[in-house]
């Protein structure tokens, strides 16, 4: 009985090791950390950096599924390209699902991109990455300020722009603000416009 269990365990280990060896020997490799996405009103454009680690050109097919928070596939796309040795950029687009009219925020923030890259000999590499993490133009603003203004002192409002998934600061975001003062006999409105610097913080 014990010998049968040992044989079964050995077989499982051999399958796991062989799977890892096949994945590591695949000539095509997709670099998740360099993936990027541009989200427009009607589509999601993906750019996937792929490295061909062989010495000859290889045909690669990239399959992509867009998953919602419940793991349902809401959009799919694929592309096949002839990839020369070295680094190449594979581009494809997905139709953007409609935003529900009653949604408080854009559900695209919680979408995930599931990919599978196949080479000529069908060896594949696969993975899943959060859409918000690879969309550099996606950001959220957080504002911090004092409850009251003190006489004779400047009133500071701190604005922080960051990627909602990775929490990395986003620079170049244009911020427009309006401050309204009410008095008995007049109303004063002060407006400003500025850009958030590289640190993601602005005062």
Secondary structure, DSSP 8 states (H G I E B T S, - for coil): -HHHHHHHHHHHHHHHHHHHHHHHH-SEEE-GGG-EEEE-SSEEEEEEEEEE-SSS-EEEEEEEEEE-TTS-EEEEEEEEEEE-SEEEEEEEEEE-----TT-SS-GGGG-EEEEEEE-TT--EEEEEEETGGG-TT--EEEEEE-SS--TTS---EEEEEE-TTT--B----EEEEEEEEE-SS-EEEEEEEEE--TTSEE-
